[in-house]
């Protein structure tokens, strides 16, 4: 059984993970809005890049995903979405924000996968709860 400290660390890391996911989605929108293209292309990219990222995340990485991906698929989606957010910020001229996001992404991915927390979150999300049984 996990200790109180390990539960707190796991909860804190899950909170960081959620914030990183949101930051990456926003960063992809910022990157799309700053493309060196016409206004229509920038508008479409600013809206479609985050949508595509959310669809990929929801399909293969999210704890309740029906097609929860194997480790290589999850890692690929995580790197593309989370790393893509950092790259998008850097390409938009926000180098410091990109470096901070990139550093937090790398640290979080290492902790999540080294501790197996990605699978633990999946188990927690898909376990039936007595208070929710019909």
QUIPEBEL-V425605 format. One record per residue. N is the residue number from 1. RES is the residue in three letters. PHI is phi in degrees with one decimal (* if undefined). NEAR is the number of other C-alpha atoms within 12 Angstrom. Layout:
BEGIN
[[N;RES;PHI;NEAR] [N;RES;PHI;NEAR]]
END
This chain:
BEGIN
[[1;UNK;*;6] [2;UNK;-66.5;10] [3;UNK;-77.5;9] [4;UNK;-61.6;10] [5;UNK;-64.3;11] [6;UNK;-67.1;14] [7;UNK;-65.5;15] [8;UNK;-65.7;13] [9;UNK;-64.1;19] [10;UNK;-63.6;24] [11;UNK;-64.4;19] [12;UNK;-63.2;18] [13;UNK;-65.9;27] [14;UNK;-66.3;25] [15;UNK;-65.0;17] [16;UNK;-62.0;23] [17;UNK;-58.9;31] [18;UNK;-61.9;24] [19;UNK;-63.9;20] [20;UNK;-65.0;32] [21;UNK;-60.5;37] [22;UNK;-63.5;23] [23;UNK;-60.9;32] [24;UNK;-66.7;39] [25;UNK;-63.2;38] [26;UNK;-63.2;30] [27;UNK;-61.9;40] [28;UNK;-63.6;40] [29;UNK;-64.9;34] [30;UNK;-62.5;34] [31;UNK;-60.8;37] [32;UNK;-64.4;34] [33;UNK;-71.5;29] [34;UNK;-102.2;27] [35;UNK;-63.4;25] [36;UNK;-79.8;15] [37;UNK;-146.0;15] [38;UNK;-69.7;13] [39;UNK;-61.9;14] [40;UNK;-67.2;16] [41;UNK;-63.3;18] [42;UNK;-61.4;21] [43;UNK;-61.3;21] [44;UNK;-63.8;23] [45;UNK;-64.6;27] [46;UNK;-63.3;29] [47;UNK;-96.6;24] [48;UNK;-80.1;23] [49;UNK;-58.2;31] [50;UNK;-63.8;34] [51;UNK;-65.7;21] [52;UNK;-61.8;22] [53;UNK;-62.1;36] [54;UNK;-66.3;28] [55;UNK;-64.9;19] [56;UNK;-59.8;29] [57;UNK;-62.6;34] [58;UNK;-65.6;24] [59;UNK;-82.6;22] [60;UNK;-120.7;28] [61;UNK;-116.7;34] [62;UNK;-56.9;30] [63;UNK;-55.3;26] [64;UNK;-98.5;22] [65;UNK;-61.8;22] [66;UNK;-69.3;16] [67;UNK;-114.5;18] [68;UNK;-54.3;27] [69;UNK;-71.0;25] [70;UNK;-68.1;16] [71;UNK;-55.3;18] [72;UNK;-61.4;14] [73;UNK;-68.5;18] [74;UNK;-61.4;29] [75;UNK;-61.6;25] [76;UNK;-62.1;21] [77;UNK;-65.5;29] [78;UNK;-61.5;38] [79;UNK;-66.1;28] [80;UNK;-64.9;29] [81;UNK;-74.7;39] [82;UNK;-71.5;43] [83;UNK;-67.2;34] [84;UNK;-61.4;35] [85;UNK;-63.1;42] [86;UNK;-65.7;39] [87;UNK;-63.5;33] [88;UNK;-62.2;37] [89;UNK;-64.3;33] [90;UNK;-62.4;26] [91;UNK;-67.4;24] [92;UNK;-88.5;24] [93;UNK;95.9;19] [94;UNK;-103.0;21] [95;UNK;-62.8;19] [96;UNK;-64.5;16] [97;UNK;-61.5;24] [98;UNK;-62.9;30] [99;UNK;-65.4;21] [100;UNK;-64.8;22] [101;UNK;-61.2;36] [102;UNK;-60.1;32] [103;UNK;-64.0;20] [104;UNK;-67.7;28] [105;UNK;-60.3;35] [106;UNK;-61.9;24] [107;UNK;-60.6;19] [108;UNK;-66.3;33] [109;UNK;-61.4;32] [110;UNK;-62.1;20] [111;UNK;-65.3;21] [112;UNK;-59.7;31] [113;UNK;-83.3;23] [114;UNK;-70.1;14] [115;UNK;-93.6;18] [116;UNK;73.0;17] [117;UNK;-67.9;26] [118;UNK;-63.7;33] [119;UNK;-76.2;23] [120;UNK;-64.6;21] [121;UNK;-63.7;27] [122;UNK;-61.0;22] [123;UNK;-62.5;18] [124;UNK;-62.4;15] [125;UNK;-74.9;17] [126;UNK;-101.7;17] [127;UNK;-73.4;15] [128;UNK;-64.8;12] [129;UNK;-110.9;11] [130;UNK;-57.5;7] [131;UNK;-75.2;7] [132;UNK;-111.0;8] [133;UNK;-77.0;7] [134;UNK;-83.1;6]]
END
